[in-house]
Amino acid sequence: MVPKKVFFTNGVGVHKEKLASFEMALRDAGIAQFNLVNVSSIMPPACKIVTKKKGLQELQAGEIVHCVMSRNDTCEPNRLLAAAVGAAVPADKSQHGYISEHHCYGQTERATGDYAEDLAAGMLASTLGIQDPDAVEWKERQQYYKISGKIVRTFNATQSSVGAKNGNWVTVLAAAVFIP
């Protein structure tokens, strides 16, 4: 089975129980009604990126759905946490792309998303034979990758939050959800 479509989503959940916090994050992301199977980081060749709304219309409750998911949680008050998936799509649609997961503490939402996006772009670049530039900053490397003409698009889906002051569990997640 090679997925033909994918959508990206993110969510946050808060609850006194860790598992229930995860469930709330899945609900917030709109994917709690599926049996989710985590897979590794390959974006299938010619896989069409669709909106979350359109993607959800093609799936049904209880369906086994494959996804690349990044998840993080804490019950520590005021602790900054984030989760992101980054994507890199090759210009040649017959080649596969990459989806990366990154989750962390203490990093802003933007920094987490940029990091995940950079990871995906770096994996794709190495597969395509693009030399990793010496540039330190992601935005500089991003320009270099795009100028090569081999990577057409990079982006990320990211969710951040802070630990609840009352010690409840907070879960953040980001996911690339595949549609067969």
N, C-alpha and C positions, 0 to 999 in steps of 0.2 A: 504494500500500500504506500503510494507516494502522494502526500497531500497536494491538492491543487490550489488551496487558498489558505491564508493565515490572517489573523487579526491580533492586535496588541491591546492589552488592558492592564489596569493597575487598581489596587484597592487597599483600604486600611480598615482594621477591625479592633475593637476594644471590648474586653470582657474579663471577669474575675478568673475565668479558667482559660488556660493556654489554648486548648483545642477549640473552644468556643470563639476565642479571639480570631483564630485562623479561619473558622467558618464565617465570621462576620466580614473578614477581609475578602474571602471568596465571593460572598454576596455583594459586597461593594464593587467588586470587579465584574460582577455579572456572570460568574462561572461556577457558582456553588451547586448547581443542579446537575453537573456532569461528574462522571467517574474519570478523574484526571490521571493520566499516566505521564510522568516526567520522562522526557527524552533528551538526548544530547543536542549539540549546537548547530546542526545543519539546516539551512534554509534550502528546501528542494529547488532544483532548476525550474524556472518558469512558474514558480509559486506566486500567485497573485495576492497582493496585500489589499485587504478589504477593511471597511470600517467595522467596528465592534458591533454596531447595530445590524449590519448586513450579515456578518458572520454568525451572530446568535440566531438569526432567523433560519439558518441552514442546519442547526443542531437541535436535538431534542433531549429533554430531560432523561437522565439515566444513561445516556450514550457514553461509551468509552471514548474519551477525547485525549489526544496526545498534545502535549504542550512543553515548552521550555519555560520553567518558572524559577524566579528568584524570590526568596522569602527570608524575612528576618523578624525577630520578635524580642521583646523585653518586658520585664515587670519592674524595672528600675525607674523610679520617678525622674522625669526631665531628661532622660537619656535620648539623644538624637539617633535615630536609626533610619536606614533607607534600603531599598531593594530596586534593582533595575535590570532590564534586558536591553541589550544593544543589538542592532542589526546592521549588516553590511551586505549590499546587493550588487552583484557584478553587472557590468554593462552587457556582457554576453549572457543572454537568458538561458542558454543551454548549459551553463555552469552553475554549480551550487553556490550559495552564499553562506553567511554565518550569523548565528544568534549567540550572544554571550550573556552570562548571568553574573551579576555582581551585587553583593549585599555587604553592608558595613555599618559601623557605629561612628558617630562623630563627624560624618561627612555630609555636606549639604546635598540637597536634591540635585542641583545642577552638576556638582562635581561627581556625584555617583552616576548620573546619566551619561556624562561625558566619558567617564572611565569605562563604562560598559560598552559604549559606542566605539571607543578607541580599541578595546579588546577585540570586538568583532571585526573592525576594519583591519587590525593587525593580522588576525588569523587569515582573513581573506587575502590580504596583500601577500603574505608569505606563500599561500597556495598559488597565487597568480604570478609569482616570481618578481614581485615589486620589492625592491630594496627598501628596508625600513629607514626612513630619513633620520638624520641626526637631530631634527627638531625636537625639543623637549615638550613643548606645549601641544596639546591635542589639536587645537584649531590650526596650527601650522602643519601638523602631519595630515590632518583632514584635507587641507588644500592640496598638499602634495599627492595624496592618494587619488583625489578627483582629477587632478591635472594629468595623471598617468593615462586616463581614459579607460581604465579597466574596472574601476569601482564607480558605479553611477550614483549610489545613494547610501547614506548612513543616517541612522536615527536611533532614538531610544524611547522606552516607556519606563517611567520612574515613579516611585511612591516613597515619600518620607513622612515621618511623624516624630513626636517626642513621647517618651514614657509618661504614662498617666500619673498625676500627682498622688492619687490614692493607692498606687501599687497594682492596679489592674494590669493585665497583659495587653500589650499593643502589638499587633502584627501588621506588617506591611508586605505587599507582594506586587510583582510585576510579571506578566506572562505573555508569551507568544503562543496563541492557540491555533492549532492546525485543524483544517476542515478537509475531510477526504474528498 
